């Protein structure tokens, strides 16, 4: 059941992005171009964005209304495949900076802000991510959309309290059935 859901989202995202992804052995990253998407919060309807299109290490990852730039594009690379189910691990890189979506200082505390940080790469230069740069993407069959769960903290990427103010930093929070922790993938 989990396998079918994630395979479905990967297929849908890949069709929208019009790229292909090759399944590779466990523990290796893609050599092919990644698929690039936008992530919209299900509650606020705003997009995950690197503020001001910054390329600085540690720049906050915020929500913002739709833009046409790459600061709202995110490239997903599978770094570990657990038989195509909800336990696949991904690094999520910003399309403008190339940096990974991460949790500041690898914190496991609720409310810690999401940032961009240079991706850990393997010896071939492919992104593999540190633990705080790795994410599960889990389908939510109750509310729809997807939870984006940090591997290091096991907490969900969220917009605090569903606040609709532009520029609010995304955070991690204990996963629950809350729409501010749900993301639509385009």
Secondary structure, 3 states (H helix, E strand, C coil): CHHHHHHHHHHHHHHHHCCCCCCCCCCCCCCCCCEEECEEECCCCCEEEEHHHCCCCCCEEEEECCCCCHHHCEEEEEEECCCCCCCCEEEEEECCCCCEEEEHHHCCCCCCEEEEECCCECCCCCECCCHHHEEEEEECCCCCCEEEEECCCCCEEEEHHHCCCCCCEEEEECCCCCHHHCEEEC
